[in-house]
Amino acid sequence: MSGLFRALHRTKVFRNLTEQEFAWVLYDVGNSAFIMLACSLIPIWFKSLAIGTGPGKISSDQATAYYSLAISIVTVVVALIGPVCGVLADRKDKKKIFFTTTAGLGITGCVLNGVATSWVLFLVIYIVTRVCYNASLTIYDSMLNDVTTEERMDEVSSYGYAWGYLGSCIPFLVALIAYVLGPDMVGVLPDFVSKMIGFGVTALWWLVVTLPLLKEYRQKNYGYRRSDIWKNIQNPEKNRSFGPESIFLSDWIFPLY
């Protein structure tokens, strides 16, 4: 597998990236696959588990309400932990540990979502997975100044943004084919198998393209003060550790104080 990554790195497209920069770009390719699944097939699979007339099943309106509530919970939790994760991860030699933990939990949750048979369990796992996914992105963004120079940050970030979209299409197409072969469409595969394939392939893709970053990353910049946490909360736009959910909520929460 390492030989494949080295071969990719030597291609004309990525030749001007260092090994650390290339590894950083690859993680965007991995995590984007999960978020693409989350924006398309996960709500459908959740409703297929939840809606029905049998014991423990709920109506379509209730399923939509519960799913929306889950997304709201994720948004609030991420907004609260974003600045804390960003500052704590800046402690010496802690960033890689925090990143490995959050990414690992996110990947594990993705696998578990594929085997969950109860809609309640599915939703709980999904909430934890989304929170860990966003927490890993918080730390991942803060890794950029360790893997490249300030002059190259925009270029490397652009590589991650672009190839994140392109690379995530590969596992998504596999998940989409599995869904089409499921009972809601062609009916060749059982729904449980279709869902397992979709989540399993996405989790495997996420894991494989994360490994180079875990191998290559070395923390060069660090600094930690408890007062930094409150500064991050007050000035989210100035802090790359603060996710988009945090910035959105800060626009209407903090003016209230």
LORO-329657 format. One record per atom (N, C-alpha, C, O): residue in one letter; x, y, z. Coordinates in steps of 0.02 Angstrom, whole numbers, plus 32768, in hexadecimal, padded with zeros to 4 digits. Example, Ala and Ser with C-alpha at 12.3 -4.5 7.8 and 13.67 -1.06 7.14 Angstrom:
2
A82947EE48186/A82677F1F8186/A82947F5B8186/A82C87F5A81A7/S82827F908162/S82AC7FCB8165/S82858002818A/S829E80398192/
//
This chain:
257
M80297FC48000/M800080008000/M802B803F8000/M801B80707FDE/S8062803E8026/S808F80788027/S80AE80847FE3/S80BA80BD7FCF/G80B9804D7FBE/G80D480547F7A/G80A380777F4C/G80B7809E7F21/L8062806A7F56/L802F808B7F2D/L802E80D67F3B/L802980FE7F0D/F803480E97F7B/F803481307F8C/F807281537F71/F806E818D7F5B/R80AA81307F74/R80E7814E7F58/R80E181587F0D/R80F981897EF1/A80C181277EED/A80B7812D7EA4/A808981687E94/A8094818C7E64/L805481707EBB/L802781A97EB1/L804A81EB7EBC/L8040821C7E98/H807581EB7EEF/H809982287F00/H80C8823D7EC8/H80D582797EBF/R80E1820C7EA3/R8110821B7E6D/R80ED82317E2C/R810F82467DFD/T80AB822C7E2A/T808882417DED/T808D828C7DE4/T809C82B17E13/K807F82A27DA7/K808682E97D96/K805A83157DC0/K806B834E7DD0/V802082FB7DD3/V7FEF83237DF8/V800983367E3D/V7FFF836F7E54/F802A83077E60/F803F83127EA5/F808A831B7EAD/F80A3831D7EE5/R80AE83217E76/R80F783227E7A/R8112835E7EA0/R814883597EBE/N80EF83957EA0/N810883D17EC2/N80F683D37F0C/N810284057F2E/L80D9839D7F25/L80C983987F6D/L80FD836E7F90/L8115833C7F75/T810F83827FCD/T813A83577FF5/T8112831B800E/T80D583198006/E813482EB802C/E811282AF8044/E80E082C1807B/E80A982A5807D/Q80F382EF80A7/Q80C5830380DD/Q8089832980C1/Q8051831E80D7/E809483538090/E805D83788071/E802E8348804D/E7FF1834F8052/F804A8319802B/F802182E78007/F7FF782BE8038/F7FBD82B0802B/A801682AA806F/A7FF2828480A2/A7FBA82AD80BF/A7F84829380CD/W7FC682ED80C9/W7F91831A80E3/W7F57831F80B2/W7F1D831D80C7/V7F6683258072/V7F328329803E/V7F0882E9803E/V7ECB82EC8035/L7F2882B08047/L7F0582708043/L7ECF826A8078/L7E9B824B806C/Y7EDA828680B4/Y7EA7828080E7/Y7E6782A280D2/Y7E30828B80E4/D7E6C82D980AD/D7E3182FA8094/D7E0B82CC8064/D7DCD82CC8062/V7E3082A5803E/V7E1182748011/V7DE982408039/V7DB582298023/G7E03822E8074/G7DE381FB809D/G7DA5821480C1/G7D7081F680BB/N7DAC824B80E5/N7D738262810D/N7D3B827D80E1/N7D01827A80F5/S7D4B829680A6/S7D1782AF8079/S7CE982788061/S7CAF82848052/A7D03823A805F/A7CD98201804B/A7CA181F6807D/A7C6981E7806B/F7CB181FF80BD/F7C7E81F680F1/F7C4A822D80EE/F7C0E821F80F2/I7C5F826A80E6/I7C2F82A180E6/I7C03829E80A7/I7BC982B480AA/M7C1D82858070/M7BF4827D8034/M7BBE82488040/M7B858250802A/L7BD182138063/L7BA081E08076/L7B6B81FC80A5/L7B3081ED80A0/A7B82822780D3/A7B5582458104/A7B23827480E4/A7AEA827B80FC/C7B36829480AD/C7B0A82C4808B/C7ADB82A28059/C7AB082C3803C/S7AE48262804E/S7ABC8242801A/S7A9882038032/S7A5B82028035/L7ABD81CF8042/L7A9E818E804F/L7A8E81808098/L7A5F815B80A7/I7AB2819E80C7/I7AA68190810E/I7A5F81A28123/I7A40817A8147/P7A4381DC8110/P79FD81E98123/P79CD81B58107/P799C81A48127/I79DB819C80CB/I79AF816980AD/I79B4812880D4/I7980810A80E4/W79F1811380E5/W79F980D5810B/W79DB80DC8151/W79BF80AC816B/F79E08117816F/F79C2812181B1/F7976811981AD/F795880F881D7/K79588137817B/K790F81328175/K78F980EB8166/K78C380D6817B/S792180C68141/S790F80818133/S790F80578173/S78E980278179/L7939806A81A3/L7939804881E4/L7900805E8211/L78E380378236/A78F1809E820D/A78C380BC823E/A787980B7822B/A785080AB8257/I786980C081EB/I782380C581D6/I7802808081D0/I781E805281B2/G77C7807B81EC/G77A2803C81E6/G7768803A8217/G775B806A823B/T774680038216/T770B7FFB8243/T77187FC88279/T76ED7FBF82A5/G77507FA78278/G775F7F7482AA/G77767F9282EC/G777B7FCF82F3/P77847F67831C/P779C7F7E835E/P77DE7FA68358/P780D7F908337/G77E07FDF8378/G781C80088377/G782380348339/G7852805B8335/K77F6802D8309/K77F9805682CD/K77D4809882D7/K77A9809E8303/I77E480CA82AE/I77C6810B82B3/I77AF8123826E/I77BD8103823C/S778A815A826E/S77718175822F/S77A7819C820A/S77DD81A98226/S779981AD81CB/S77C981D381A3/S77D7821781C1/S7810822E81C2/D77A2823981D9/D77AB827B81F8/D77D682778236/D780182A28242/Q77CA8243825F/Q77F2823B829C/Q783B822C828B/Q7869824682AC/A784682048257/A788B81F38243/A78B08232822D/A78EA823C823E/T788E825C8207/T78AD829B81F1/T78BD82C8822C/T78F282E7822E/A789082CA825C/A789A82F48297/A78D582DB82C1/A78FF830382D7/Y78D8829A82CB/Y790F827E82F3/Y7953828782D0/Y7985829682F1/Y7954827E828F/Y79928287826A/Y79A982D0826D/Y79E482DE8275/S797A82FE8266/S798A8345826B/S79A4835782B0/S79D1837F82B8/L7986833882E3/L799C83438328/L79E4832B8331/L7A0C834B8352/A79F382F18313/A7A3782D68318/A7A6A830582F9/A7A9F83108315/I7A5A832182BE/I7A878350829D/I7A90838E82C8/I7AC783AA82CC/S7A5A83A582E8/S7A5E83E08313/S7A8C83D3834F/S7AB283FE8363/I7A868396836B/I7AB1838483A4/I7AFA8385838F/I7B25839F83B3/V7B0883688355/V7B4D8367833B/V7B6783AF8333/V7B9F83BE8346/T7B3E83DA8316/T7B52841F830A/T7B648443834B/T7B978466834F/V7B3A843B837E/V7B46845D83BE/V7B84844183E1/V7BAD846683FA/V7B8A83FE83E1/V7BC383DF8402/V7C0583F483E1/V7C3584048403/V7C0683F2839F/V7C428406837A/V7C53844F8387/V7C8D8461838D/A7C208479838A/A7C2B84BF8398/A7C4B84CA83DC/A7C7384F783E6/L7C3884A0840C/L7C5284A88450/L7C98848B8458/L7CC284A7847C/I7CA684528437/I7CE684318442/I7D1C84488410/I7D57843B841A/G7D07846A83D9/G7D36847E83A6/G7D7184A683C1/G7DAA849283B6/P7D6684DE83E3/P7D9F850683FC/P7DC784E28431/P7E0384ED8438/V7DA684B78458/V7DC98492848D/V7DF8845F846E/V7E32845A8482/C7DDF843A843D/C7E098408841A/C7E44842983F8/C7E7C841083FA/G7E37846283D8/G7E6C848483B4/G7EA4849A83E1/G7EDF849383D0/V7E9384B4841B/V7EC784CD8449/V7EEB8493846C/V7F2884958472/L7EC684618483/L7EE6842884A5/L7F1484018477/L7F4883E8848C/A7F0083FD8438/A7F2983D88408/A7F6A83FC83F8/A7F9883DD83DE/D7F6E843C8408/D7FAB846383FC/D7FE184588431/D80178474842D/R7FD084308464/R800384208495/R803983F48475/R802C83D08445/K807483F7848F/K80AD83D48471/K80A08389846A/K808F8367849B/D80A8836F842D/D80A28328841D/D805C830B842A/D805582CE8431/K80298336842F/K7FE6831D843C/K7FBA831C83FE/K7F8782F983FC/K7FCD834383CB/K7FA1834A8391/K7F958307836E/K7F5D82F7835C/K7FC982E18365/K7FC382A18342/K7F998270836B/K7F738249834F/I7F9F827383AC/I7F77824783D8/I7F2E825883D2/I7F04822C83CA/F7F1D829983D6/F7ED882AF83D0/F7EBC829D838C/F7E8382878386/F7EE482A88358/F7ECD829A8315/F7EC0824F830B/F7E8C823C82EF/T7EEF82268321/T7EE781DD831A/T7EA981C5833E/T7E85819A8325/T7E9D81E0837A/T7E6481CB83A1/T7E2281DF8380/T7DF681B5837A/T7E1C821D836C/T7DDC8234834F/T7DCF8214830A/T7D97820082FC/A7E03821082E1/A7DFB81EF82A0/A7DEB81A582A8/A7DC1818A8285/G7E0E818582D7/G7E02813E82E4/G7DBB813082FC/G7D9A810182E5/L7DA3815A8329/L7D5E81528341/L7D2C8160830A/L7CF8813D8305/G7D3A819182DF/G7D0E819F82A7/G7D0981658277/G7CD381538261/I7D4381478266/I7D45810E8239/I7D2180D28258/I7CFB80AF8236/T7D2D80C68298/T7D0B808F82BB/T7CC0809982BB/T7C9A806A82B0/G7CAA80D782C9/G7C6380E682C8/G7C4480DB8285/G7C0A80C58280/C7C6980EA8250/C7C5180E0820C/C7C4480968200/C7C11808381E1/V7C71806B8217/V7C6780238211/V7C2B800C8239/V7C027FE58220/L7C2580238276/L7BEE800E82A2/L7BAB80248287/L7B798001828F/N7BA8805E8267/N7B6A80748248/N7B5280428213/N7B1580398209/G7B81802281F2/G7B6F7FF281BE/G7B507FB381D8/G7B2D7F9081B3/V7B5B7FA38218/V7B3F7F658235/V7B077F738267/V7AEB7F448283/A7AF87FB28274/A7AC37FC282A4/A7A7F7FAD8288/A7A6F7FBC824F/T7A587F8B82B1/T7A167F73829B/T79DD7F9A82BA/T79A47F9582A3/S79EB7FC282EC/S79B87FEC830D/S79C3803482F8/S79FB804C82F5/W798C805782E8/W7993809D82D2/W79AD80C9830B/W79D080FB82FE/V799C80B98349/V79B580E08381/V7A0180D88387/V7A258109838F/L7A18809A8384/L7A60808D8388/L7A8480AC834C/L7ABA80C98354/F7A6680A78312/F7A8280C582D6/F7A8D811082DF/F7AC1812B82CD/L7A5B813182FC/L7A5E81798304/L7A92818D8338/L7AB581BF8330/V7A968167836E/V7AC7817683A3/V7B0E816E8388/V7B3881998393/I7B1A81378364/I7B5C812C8347/I7B6C81638315/I7BA5817B8312/Y7B3A817682EE/Y7B4581A982BC/Y7B5881ED82DB/Y7B83821082C1/I7B3881FE8312/I7B48823D8335/I7B91823C834C/I7BB6826C8342/V7BA58204836B/V7BEA81FF8384/V7C1B8201834A/V7C508221834E/T7C0A81DF8313/T7C3681DE82D8/T7C3E822382BA/T7C76823782A9/R7C07824882B4/R7C0B828B8297/R7C3382BA82C4/R7C5882E482AC/V7C2B82B48305/V7C5182DE8334/V7C9B82CF832E/V7CC482FD832C/C7CAD828F832C/C7CF3827C8326/C7D0F829182E2/C7D4882A782DE/Y7CE7828B82AE/Y7CFB82A1826B/Y7D0D82EB826C/Y7D4282FF8253/N7CE183148288/N7CED835C828B/N7D28836D82B8/N7D4E839C82A9/A7D2F834982EF/A7D688355831B/A7DAA834582F8/A7DDB83698300/S7DAA831082D1/S7DE782FE82AC/S7DF883348278/S7E328342826B/L7DC48352825A/L7DD08388822A/L7DED83C6824C/L7E1783E88230/T7DD683D28289/T7DF1840B82AF/T7E3D840482B7/T7E63843382AC/I7E5183C882CB/I7E9983BC82D6/I7EBE83B78294/I7EF683D0828D/Y7E9D83998263/Y7EBB83928220/Y7ECC83D68201/Y7F0283E081E6/D7E9D84058207/D7EAA844981ED/D7EE684698210/D7F0D848C81F0/S7EEC845D8251/S7F23847C8276/S7F66845B8267/S7F9B84758279/M7F6584218245/M7FA383FF8232/M7FC5842181F6/M8000841581E9/L7FA1844A81D2/L7FBA84668194/L7FFA848D819D/L802884888174/N7FFF84B381D3/N803C84DB81DD/N807784B081F4/N80AF84C981F9/D806B84708202/D80A184438213/D80BC841E81D6/D80F6840A81D4/V8091841481A3/V80A583EC8169/V80BF8417812F/V80DC83FC8100/T80B484598133/T80CB848380FC/T80DE84C88116/T80D784D78151/T80F784F280EA/T810B853580FD/T80CF856480F6/T809D855480D5/E80D5859E8115/E809E85CF8111/E809085E580C9/E805785F180B7/E80C485E980A1/E80BC85FF805C/E809685CB8031/E807785DD8000/R8099858B8045/R807A8556801D/R8037853F8039/R80188512801D/M8022855C8070/M7FE585448091/M7FA885478062/M7F828516805E/D7F9F857E803F/D7F6585858013/D7F6685507FDC/D7F3285327FCC/E7FA185447FBF/E7FA685137F89/E7F9784CC7FA2/E7F7184A87F82/V7FB584B97FDA/V7FAA84767FF5/V7F62846D800B/V7F4484387FFF/S7F4584A0802A/S7EFF849D803E/S7ED184958002/S7E9F84718005/S7EE284B67FCB/S7EBA84B07F8E/S7EBD846A7F72/S7E8B84507F59/Y7EF8844A7F76/Y7EFF84047F61/Y7ECF83D87F89/Y7EAC83AE7F6E/G7ECF83E27FCB/G7EA483BA7FF6/G7E5B83C47FE6/G7E3483957FE3/Y7E4884027FDC/Y7E0284137FCD/Y7DEC83F27F8B/Y7DB783D47F88/A7E1583F97F58/A7E0383DF7F16/A7E0383937F13/A7DD483747EFC/W7E3A83747F2C/W7E3E832C7F29/W7E12830A7F5C/W7E0282CF7F55/G7DFE832E7F8F/G7DCC83137FBE/G7D8B83057F9A/G7D6C82D07FA4/Y7D7583357F71/Y7D37832B7F4B/Y7D3F82F37F18/Y7D1482C77F12/L7D7682F47EF2/L7D7F82C27EBD/L7D88827B7ED9/L7D68824C7EC2/G7DB482757F0A/G7DC382337F26/G7D8882137F49/G7D8181D67F49/S7D5E823D7F68/S7D2582217F8E/S7CF182027F60/S7CC681DD7F78/C7CF582117F20/C7CC481F47EF1/C7CCD81A97EE9/C7C9D81867ED8/I7D0981907EF4/I7D1781487EE8/I7CF0811C7F19/I7CCA80F27F03/P7CF981247F5B/P7CD280FB7F89/P7C87810B7F86/P7C5D80DF7F91/F7C7781497F76/F7C30815B7F72/F7C0E81357F39/F7BD5811F7F40/L7C30812D7F00/L7C1381087EC8/L7C0780BF7EDC/L7BD580A17EC8/V7C3580A27F02/V7C2C805D7F1A/V7BEF805A7F48/V7BC6802C7F42/A7BEA808A7F76/A7BB0808C7FA3/A7B6F80977F7D/A7B3C80797F8E/L7B7280C07F4A/L7B3680CE7F22/L7B20808F7EFC/L7AE480807EF8/I7B50806B7EE0/I7B40802C7EBD/I7B217FFA7EED/I7AF17FD77EDC/A7B3D7FF67F2B/A7B217FC97F5D/A7ADA7FDD7F6E/A7AAF7FB27F78/Y7ACD801E7F72/Y7A8980357F81/Y7A5980247F48/Y7A21800E7F53/V7A6F802F7F0A/V7A46801F7ECF/V7A357FD57ECD/V79FE7FC27EB8/L7A637FAB7EE2/L7A577F637EE3/L7A2D7F4D7F1F/L7A1A7F127F23/G7A1E7F7B7F4C/G79F77F6C7F87/G79AC7F667F78/G79977F707F3F/P79857F577FAC/P793D7F4C7FA2/P79157F887F8C/P78E07F817F6D/D792E7FC57F9B/D790A80017F86/D790D800D7F3B/D78E680337F1F/M793D7FEC7F1A/M79457FF67ED2/M793E7FB47EAD/M79067F9F7E9D/V79757F937E9F/V79747F557E78/V795F7F197EA2/V793B7EED7E8A/G79747F187EE0/G79607EE17F0C/G798C7EA47F09/G79777E6E7F1E/V79C97EAB7EEF/V79F77E727EEB/V7A177E647F2F/V7A1C7E2B7F44/L7A2C7E997F51/L7A4C7E937F93/L7A1A7EA37FCA/L79F17ED07FC3/P7A1D7E7E8002/P79F57E91803D/P7A0A7ED68056/P7A437EEB804C/D79DC7EFA8075/D79EA7F3D808D/D7A257F3E80BD/D7A4E7F6C80BB/F7A297F0C80E8/F7A5E7F09811A/F7AA27F0380F8/F7AD27F24810C/V7AA67EDA80C5/V7AE67ED180A0/V7AF87F10807A/V7B327F248079/S7AC67F2F805B/S7AD27F6D8035/S7AEF7FA38062/S7B1E7FC68050/K7AD17FA9809D/K7AE97FDC80CE/K7B2F7FCB80E7/K7B587FF880EF/M7B3C7F8C80F4/M7B7E7F77810C/M7BB47F8780D9/M7BEB7F9F80EA/I7BA57F7B8099/I7BD67F898064/I7BE47FD38060/I7C1E7FE8805C/G7BAF7FFB8061/G7BB78044805D/G7BE280608094/G7C1280868087/F7BD2804F80D2/F7BF98068810B/F7C3E8048810E/F7C6F806A811E/G7C42800780FF/G7C827FE38103/G7CB67FFE80D2/G7CEF800A80E5/V7CA280088094/V7CD080228061/V7CE680698073/V7D21807B806B/T7CB78092808B/T7CC880D7809E/T7CF980D880D8/T7D2980FF80D8/A7CED80AE810B/A7D1A80AB8144/A7D5F80928130/A7D9280AC8148/L7D6280608105/L7DA2804580EE/L7DC9807A80C7/L7E05808280D1/W7DA7809D809C/W7DC680D38075/W7DE1810980A3/W7E1A8121809B/W7DB8811D80D4/W7DCB81508104/W7E0A813A812A/W7E3781628135/L7E0C80FA813F/L7E4580E18165/L7E8480DF813B/L7EB980F68150/V7E7F80C380FF/V7EBA80B880D5/V7EDD80FA80C4/V7F1A80FE80C7/V7EB6812D80B2/V7ED5816C809E/V7EE8819880DB/V7F0581CE80D3/T7ED781818117/T7EED81A38154/T7F31818B816A/T7F5681B1818A/L7F42814E815B/L7F8081308172/L7FBF8157815E/L7FEC815F8188/P7FC481718120/P80008197810F/P800B81D4813C/P804481E4814D/L7FD581F6814E/L7FDC82318179/L7FF4821D81BF/L801D823F81DD/L7FDA81E581D8/L7FEF81CD821A/L803981BA8219/L805C81C1824B/K805181A281E0/K8097818E81DA/K80C581CB81D0/K80FB81CD81EE/E80B081FB81A8/E80DC82318195/E80DA826E81C3/E810A829481C5/Y80A4827681E8/Y809B82B5820D/Y80CA82BB8248/Y80D3828C826F/R80E782F6824F/R811083088289/R80FB834E82A0/R80FC837D8278/Q80E9835582DF/Q80D3839682F8/Q811083C38303/Q813E83B18327/K810E83FD82E4/K8145842D82E9/K8132846B8312/K815C848A8332/N80F2847C8310/N80DB84B88333/N80AD84A4836C/N808184798363/Y80B684C383A4/Y808A84B483DC/Y808B84F0840C/Y80B98519840C/G805884F18434/G805185268465/G800D85208486/G7FDC85138463/Y8009852884C7/Y7FCA851D84EA/Y7FC4854B8526/Y7FF0854D8551/R7F8D856F8528/R7F7B85968563/R7F30858F856C/R7F0A8591853B/R7F1A858885AA/R7ED2857F85B6/R7EAB85BB859D/R7E7285B48588/S7EC985F6859F/S7EA686318587/S7E99862F853D/S7E6C86528524/D7EBF86068518/D7EB6860184D0/D7E7185E584BE/D7E5585F5848A/I7E5685BA84E9/I7E15859C84DA/I7DE085D384D5/I7DB985D484A6/W7DDF86008506/W7DAD86368505/W7DB9866584CB/W7D8A867F84AD/K7DF8867284BA/K7E07869C8480/K7DED867C8440/K7DD5869F8414/N7DF3863A843B/N7DD986188400/N7D8E861E83FA/N7D73862783C4/I7D6C861B8433/I7D2386208433/I7D0E8667841F/I7CDC866F83FC/Q7D3386988436/Q7D2186DD8428/Q7D3186F183DF/Q7D0F871B83C2/N7D6586D283C2/N7D7B86E4837F/N7D8086A68352/N7DB78694833E/P7D4886868343/P7D4B8648831C/P7D66865082D6/P7D86862382BB/E7D59868B82B6/E7D6E86958271/E7DBA8697826B/E7DD686898236/K7DDD86A982A2/K7E2586AF82A1/K7E48866E82B1/K7E86866A82AF/N7E22863A82C2/N7E3F85FC82D9/N7E2C85C382AA/N7DF185B582A2/R7E5D85A3828B/R7E50856B825E/R7E36852F8283/R7E1A85028264/S7E40852C82C5/S7E2884F382EC/S7DDD84F582F7/S7DC084C4830C/F7DBE852D82E7/F7D76853582F2/F7D52852182B3/F7D5B853F827E/G7D2884EE82B8/G7D0484D4827E/G7CCE85038267/G7CBD8532828A/P7CB184F5822B/P7C7D8520820F/P7C3E8523823B/P7C1B8555823D/E7C3084EA825D/E7BF584EB8289/E7BFE851D82C1/E7BCF854082D4/S7C3B852082DB/S7C4A854E8312/S7C42859682FC/S7C2585BF8320/I7C5C85A582C1/I7C5785EA82A7/I7C0F85FD829C/I7BFA863582AB/F7BE885CE8281/F7BA185DB8274/F7B7C85EA82B6/F7B56861B82BA/L7B8785C082E8/L7B6385CA8327/L7B7A8608834B/L7B53862A836C/S7BBB86178345/S7BD586528368/S7BB58692834F/S7BB286C48373/D7B9D86928311/D7B7F86CE82F4/D7B3F86E28318/D7B2C871D8318/W7B1D86B08337/W7ADF86C38359/W7ADF86B383A3/W7AB486CC83C8/I7B0F868983BA/I7B11867A8402/I7B3286B28429/I7B1686CC8459/F7B6F86C58415/F7B9786F4843D/F7B7B873B843D/F7B88875E846E/P7B5787538409/P7B3887948410/P7B0487988449/P7AF187CE845E/L7AEE875D8460/L7ABC875D8496/L7ADA876F84D9/L7AB687818507/Y7B1D876984DF/Y7B3E87768520/Y7B5787BD8526/Y7B7487D08559/
//
